[in-house]
């Protein structure tokens, strides 16, 4: 379920937003009190709460258990169809409220925003990005190959490709793979020339051999440093074409840019390609002889704004002020827009510079891309890489520029941390793992939102991993900012089987905590419990890794989950009641089929308690599991039982809350009020 946290009473938003959010979030938080909704469980809505989609046809679904009479209601209107199978609805731009009802009673509601912008997310595949940036694949089209892992040696790739009307394609991992050969084969015939940009340190002899074995001839352009490759490319292709200005044929201009930092160099490369200009680069403030010779040959010279003042002054003095002009290379203005972050995805950015040669704008900075979309509202955005995604483009179009600036991250324990540049008034977040809703706890403290995972969904993942997707919205100063994060996380799988026959969660978790001795622990299950070991281990590890309220909060210990019981100081085991009774009975403890215990080496957790909790906790099994793990683990750390200090206060985690609260309030944390 999406969680809403507020630090004060909310001032009005725009009318439509206020109505949708109020209806959606209040309904999401409301208990299922209506008689006809009793026993109905509604989970994993798609699209996720507070997500941003394109206006138009949207597929909506929700997992509903406990009834076959669920209906989907969109903006107050019932839509025919099977909610679980999915129903396609058409959305106009704006905010919409989705509801699931049973017998007319609402059991779940959530808001979704629709943006009036077409946003395309390219696959995370250099060849796919290159083909999309190069345009139509046609017969007899030249091909230029570059190494995206060495983008500094191929900065002129887009300008060379434009001059030849060629496709700019990548050699990935130094190998000419079948996919690349298939793409080349659609444009080139046996015997045709393939151009390689850069020396053997960029494209090896193996690349040449693979192409020649296939029947192509190879022409290599440029060797050595980035400056040398750019100069060779400019000499080979940059001076071959002329353009007419004022009735006279003149050489193409030469753009001079720094080779570093790489994002600035790539921006200059995109500018050069867009303006049909040859590119020269300067390394370490020194202008190479090859570069000097080309500059002194007579063409107009453009200086990138990112050049150092010293280099700019040197070139002005050498060439004369009348031949030199400074240009701002940070943005290429066109109707459409491509975005890729050169800082996080420099190889993809290199390939995307080819798009700037075909009347498409290109932004290579994620922060700048967000502002460009928010202010200029382009009709179409193509996003490559992870720095700025199609999802982020839709959100920027919805939110504008006045919302809080957010930084979103996922740590080693799957906690999601959202940092804001100013205090947040409201925030909501929804999380899924491989499309299955992942419940959790939300903490909001002024300028930071933290989502602490609860019981992890039982997903298997074909490759031992799963995709975490979080969508949310934050408000500051009455302005919204949507956020999302998508990250692949490793699943915890079974490792060894212990001497007692317990399945042990494999692998090693991160070290958490900042002080004291290191306590290593395992998470194990008895196979007959039927539990998902990975889900149990993920939840137990999340509980023991809580930095602000868990056992490590005050610097007493550091913890680490391990996969070998022989290395563990504490073994956390979830087992059947009879098994727990047996182990606990060996040390004189009577658990009576319903309690858990510490047997001197193992925190033996009763399966029934893990699955159902006890009466004081029935409303929140997550809190009971926090208590169960922390209480028995606390015994392993040396703590004994305590009693409720005062009615109405939070129960100490070492009180025997499974037997009753004695007037205290249920609590699962050693330090519930923080450090």
N, C-alpha and C positions, 0 to 999 in steps of 0.2 A: 504494500500500500504506500502511496505517496504520503510523506509526512510534512506537516506545516508547522513552522515555528515562528513566533512573533515576539518582538521585544517591546512593543507598545501597540496601542490601538491604531488600526490602519486608517489613514486618511483616504478619501475617495480616489480611485483610479478613474480612467475613462469609463463611461457608463457600461459599455458592453463588457469590458474586461472585469469590472467589479462584479457584475451579475454572474458571469461565468465562473470566476474564481470562487466567489462566495458559495455558489451552489455546488460547484464541483468539489472543493476542498472540505467544506463542512460536511457534505454527504460522505466523503471518503473517510472522515474521522468519526462519523456518527456510529453508535452501536446498532446492530441489526435488531431493532426493537419491534418492528412490525410483525404481527402474527404470521402472515403468509410468507415472511422471509426467514423464519426460524430455520436453522440448519443449513441455509444456503451459504456457500463460500464462493466468493468471486475474486479471482486472482489473475495476474499477468495480463493486464489490458494492453492492447496494441492498437494504435500507437501509444507509447508510454505517456503517463501524465506529464503535462507541461512541455511536451515535445513540440517541435516545429516541423510541419510538413509543407509540401507544395499544395497550393490551391488546385482543385480539380478532383479527380477520382482518388479516393483513399480507402484502403481495405481496413476495416475495423473488426476486431475480435476480442473475446474475453473468455477465460476458462471459468466455467460455472459448474460447481458440484452441489448436489442436493436437490436439484429440480430439473425438469425438462420444459419448464414454462417461462424461461427467461426471455425478456424482450430487450431490444436495443432502442434507446430513445436518443435522438440527436436534436439538440436545441428545442426540446419540448415536443418533438414529433416522433411518434413510434415508427420504426422502420421494419418492414417485413424481412424475415430471413432468420437463419440459424446463427446465433451469436458466437457459438464456439467454432463453427465452421468458417465464420468470417462473412461480413457483409460489406459490399462496396457502396460508399456514399460519395456524393459530390459536394465539396466544400468551397465556398467563396473565401476570399482573403479576409482574415479576421480571427477572432477567438470563438471556439465552439465548445459546448458542453456535451459530453457523452455520458449516458446513464445506462445501467442495467437494472431493470425492474422485474419484479415477480408479483403477479396479481395487482399491478398498479403501484406497488410499493417500491421505492428506490432502495437498492442494496449496494450500489457502487456508483460513483460519479467522478469524472475527472475532466480537466480542461485540456484542449489541444489547440495550437495556433496554426493557421494556414497563411503562408506567405505568397504574395503575388510575384514570385520570381522563379524562373526555371534554373535549377541548380543541379549540375551533373557531377557525380563523383567518379573519377577515373579509377580503374583497378590499380592496386599497388604493384604495378608491373612496368618497368622502364620501357619495354617494347610497346606496350599498349599506349603509354603516354606519348612516346615518340611518333607512333602512327597517327594518333589523334592530332598531334601538333603539326604534323607534316601535311595533313590534308589527304585528298583522294590518292589512292594507290592506283597508278595507271602504267600501262606498258610503255617501255622506252623512257622511263623517268630515271635520271641519274640518282645515285645513292652515295651518301657520305656517311662513313662509320666513325664513331667516337667511343671513347671509354668513359662511361658515366662515373666510374670510381676515381678518375683523374680529371675532373672537370676543368681544372686550371690549365690543362694542356689542350683543351678543345674549346676555348672561349670563342674562337672564330667560327665554330661549327655552323651557327645559324646564318651568319653573313655569307659564308661559302655556299651553303645550301640555297639561300635566296638567290645569289648570283647565278647559280646553275639551275634554278627551279627544281632542286633535288630534295629527296627525302633525307632527313637526318635520323639515323638509326643507331642503337647502342649495341656494343659487344659486352655482354654481361659476364662477369667473373672470368674474363679472358677467353671465353669459348664461343665459337660460332655454332650456336645451337640450331636445332631443327626449326624452331619457330622463326628465328632470324633468317635462315635460308629460305623458308617458305615466303616470308615477306619480300626478300630480295628477288626471289624467283617470279613474283608477280610484276616486277618492274624491269628486270634485267634479263637478257638472254645470255647463253653461253658465249664466251668471248668478249662480252661487254666489260667496260671498265668500272671498277669499284674504287672510290677514293677513301683512303685512310688518313685521318687527321691526327698527327702526332707521331713521335718516334717509337722505337721498340719498347721503351718504358711505358708507353700508353697502349700500344697494340703490338703484340709480340709476333715473332716469326711463325708461331703456331697459327695465329689468325690468318696470316698471309698464306700459309700452306693449305689451310682448310678451304679458303676461297679459291685458290688455284686448282685444288683437287676437284672442286665442283665445276671448274671450267671458266671461271672469271679471270680477267686480268686485273692487276692491282696497281694503283698509283698512290704512293705515299707522299703526303704534303706536310712538311714541317718536322723538325727534329729538335731535341734539346729542350731548353727552358720554355716557359709559357710565352715569354717575350719573343723568343726565336720562332716558335710555331706560329704565333700570330703574324709576325713579319713575313714568314714564308708564305702563309695563306694570302696575305694582302698582296704580295708580289705576284703570286700565281693567278689570283682571281680578282683582287680588289681594283686593279688598274686597267682591267681589260675592257670595262664598260665606261661609257661617257653619258652625260645627260646634257640637255640643252637648257641653257639659262640665258635669257636675253638674246636669243638667236645665235649664241656661240656655243660650240661644243667645249665642255670643260671636264677635267678629271673628276672622278668621284671624290668626295671628301674622305679624309682619314680621321677617325675618332680615336683619341688617345685616352686610355683609362688605366687605373692601377690594377695590377694583378691580384692584389690583396687589399682589404679583406675580400674573400671570395664572393659574398653576396653583392657587394658593390660592383665587382667585376662582371658578374652575371647580369646585373641591371644594365650596365653599359653595353654588354653583348646584345641584350634584347633591344636596346635603343638603336644600336647600329643596324641590326637586322630590319627593324621597322622602318628605318629611314634610308635603306639601301646604301649604307655607308660601310667602308672597310674599317676593321678594328685593329688597333695596335695597343699593346700593353707595356707598362713600365713596372719593373720589379726592383724593390729595395731603393727606390729613388734614383736609379741609374737608367739612362736612356741608352739602349744597346745600339752598336754601330749600324746593324741592319735597319733598325727603326729610324735612326737618324737619316740614313740614306733615302728612305722612302719619304720622310717628311720634307727633305730638302729638294725632292724631285718636282715640286711645284703645286701639288693639289691643295685645296683649302683644308685647314686643320681645325678640328673641333676638340676642345679640351673638356673632359668629363668633370663635373662639379666635384667629384670625389677625389680628384688628383690633389696631391699636396701642394700648398702654395709655392714651395721651393721649386718643384718640377714645373708648375705652370709658369712661374717667372722665368725659369731657364729656357723654356720653349718659346716664350714670347720674345725674349732677347735674341734668341738664335734665328727665329723665323720672321720676326717683324710683326708688330701688332696688327697690321692690316690683313695678314693671312690667318690670324688666330681668333677664334670665338669660343666662349665658354657656353656649354649647354647643360641643362639639368637632365640627367639620365635616369632619374628615380622612377619615372612613370611613362608609360607609353599609352597615349590616349586613343581609344578606339571605341566602337559601339559595344562590342561584346567584351567579356572579361575572362581571362585565365588567371588562376591564382595557384601559387605553390611557394612554400616558404624555403628560401635559399639557405637559411641557417640550418634547418633540420633535414632538408632533402636537397642537397646541392646537385646531386646527379640528375634528379628529376627536373630541377630548375634549368640545368643546362639543356636538356631535351626540350623543355617547354619554351625556351627562347625562340625556337623555330616558329611557334604560333604567332609571334609578334610580327612576322613578315607577311602575314595574310590578313591584315586589317583586324586583328584581335588585340585588345589591350592585355597587358601582362603586369601583374603585381607580384613581386617576389618577397614581400615582407608580410607576415601574418597579421601584425597589428595594423599596418597600413591597409591591407586588404579589407579588414573589418570596417575601417572608416570609409573607404571608397564605396563599399557596398551600401553602408548606412546612409551616406550623403548623396551619392549619385544614383542609387537604385537602378543598376543595369537590369535589363530584361533577362539576361542569361549569364550564368557564371559556370565555368568549368573549373573544378578543383582537382588538384593532384597532390598526393602525399598526405601527411598527417598534420602539418602545421596549421592549415586552414582548410576546412572541409566544406562540402556542400551543406551539411547540417549547420555549420557555423555561418555560412553565407545566408541561409534562410533566416537564422536568428538575428543576424545583423540587419537584415531588411525589415524585420518586425520591430526591433528594439530601438533603432536609431542610435544616437551617440551619447545620450545623457544618462544612461544607466550606469551602475557601478562597474568598475573594471575588475574582472575576476581572474584568478589563477586557479586552475583545477588540477589536482594530482591524485594518483592512487599509490599508496605505499605498499610495502611488502606483505602486509597483513590484510590487504584489500580495503583498508579504510580509505574513504574519499575525503579529501581536504579541499575546501573552497575558501581562498583568501580574497578579501575585498579591499579596495582602496579607501573605503569609508564605511561607517557603521551600517549594518543591514537592519532593516525594519521587519522584513518578512522573507522567508525562504522556504522552498519546498523541493524535495528531491525524490526521484523514483529510480530504482536500480533493478536490473535484470541480469541473469547469467544464462547465456544461450537462449534468450527469450523467455526464461522462467523468472517470475518476480522473486527478488531477494529481499526479504524484510530486514530492517535494521533500525538503529536508534539514531536520531538526529540531535546534535548539540549545536546551539547557536550562541556564540560569545562575541558580541560587538562586531568585529570585522572578520570573523572566521566561522565557517560552517563545517562541521565534521559529521560524516556518516559512519557509524560503527556497525559493521555487519552482524546480523543475527544468524539464525540457522541457515546454512548454505543450501540452496536447492540441490537435489540429488541429480546432478548431470554427470554424464560419463565422458563426453568428449572423445572423438575418434583418435585424436593425436595426443591425448593427455593434457589438453588445455581447453579453455572455454572463453567466450567473449563476454566481458563485463561491459554493460552499457548503462550509463547513468544520464538521466535528463532532469533538469530542474530549472527553477526560476528564483531570482533574488530581487529584492526591491530596496532601493535607497533613495531618499529624497523624492519619493513618489514616482520614480522611474524604474522600469523593469530591465533586467538583463537575463536572458536565457543562457543556460550553459549546458554542455554535454561533454562526456568523456567516454571514449570507447577504447578498451584495452584488453589484450589477451592475457589471461592469467593461467598459471600452471595449476592443474588439479592435483590434489593429494591422492595418490594411489597406494594400494597395498604393497607392503614391503615383505619383511620376514614374518614367519609364524613363530610365536614365542614357545618356550618349553611347555607352557600350560595349554597351548592350542589357541591362543588369542591371535587375531590378525593385527599386525602393527602397521600404522601409517608410515609409508616410506618417505625417504628424502629427509632434508634438514631445513628447518625454518630459520628465519632471521633471528639474530640476537636482539632482544628488546630489553629496555631498561638502561640505566646509566650508572649504577653503583652496586656495591656489595659483591658477593660471590656469585659465580655462574651456576645456575640450577638447570640441569638438563632433564627433559621429561619426554615420555612417549605418550601417544594416544593410541589406544587399542580397543578392539571390540571382540566379544565372543561371537563366532560366526553364526551361531544359532539365533542371535538376536534379530537377524534379517536387516540390520541397519546398513546404511551406506557409509562405509568407513571414511571416504573422503569428506562427506558432509559433516560427520561427527568431528573429525580431526580439524576441519576448517573452523567449525564453531568453537571448539575448545581452544584452539590456538588464538582465535580472535579475542576470546574472553581473557586469556592469560597475557595477551599483548596490549590490552587497554592501558594507555600511558598515563591517564589522568586520574582514574579511579581504581585501577587494578593494584595487584600486590607490588608492582615495580614503581608505583607513582611517587613514593618518597625516598627512592634511592637505596632501598634495602637490598635489592637483588637485581640480577639480570637473568632472563630466562631464554632458553632455546629448545625448540622441539627437535628431537633426534629420532632416527629410525631403528635404533638398536637398543633393546632393553638393557643390555649389559652396560651401556654407557649412561643410562638414565639414573638420576637421583630419585625421581618420582615417576611412577607409571600410572597414567590415567586410563582406567579400564571400564567400559560400559558392558555389563553382563546381565544374564538372566537373574531374577531374584534368588533362585536356588543356588546358583553359582556364587553370588555375592554372600549369601548366608554361609556357604561352606568356607570361603576364605576368611570372612570376618569371625566365624566361630573358632577358627584356629587360634585367634588371639583373645578369646574370651568375650567377644562382642555378640550380642543377640540382636540381629537385624530383622528377624521375624518376617522375612519375605517382602518387606516394604521399605526398609531403610538402606542407606549406604554407609560406608565406613572407610577409615584409613587403617590398613592392616600392618603398617610399619614399612611397607615398600610401595604399596599400591593404593591409589584412590579408587576404591571399588564402587562404581556408580550403578545403582539399581535401575534396570531397564524400564520398569513400570514408572518410576519417578522421572526418568529421562523423557518418556513418551507423554506422560499425563500431568506431571507435577503433583502438587497437593492442594488442598482446598484454598488456602490463603493466596495461592498463585494462579488459580485456574484462569484468571482473566489474561494472564501473560506468561506463557510457557517460556519465552525468552528470558524473562527475569528469573524464573525458577532455575533454569539451566545455569545462568550466571552464578546464582547462589550455590547450586550443587557443586559446580566445578571449583569455585573459589573456596568454599567451605572445606571440602575434603583436601584440596591442595594446601589450604592453610594449615591443616594438621601435619601435612608433610613438611611444612616449613617450621613446625614446632609450636604452633598455637593450639591452645586448649579451648574448651567451651566457655562462653560467657552468657549472661542473661540479659533480658531486655532492661535497659537502664531506666526508662521512663515511658509511660504510655503515650502514644502519639508520635514518638520519634522513630527514626529509621532503625530497624533492627540491626545490631552488629552482625557482620557476615559470619562470625564464629558462634552465634547463638543457634540453637537447634530449631531452626524455623520449620523444618519438616514436621516437627511434633506440635507446632503451634507458635503463635507470635507473642503471647502474653501482653497484648495491648500495643505492641510495636507495629510499625508499618513494614511490609515485606521489602527486602533489599538484597541485591545480589553482589554488591561491591564492597571491598575492604575499606576504601576511602571514598564514599559516595558523594561527598561534598568537594572533591578535588584534592589536590595536593596540599 
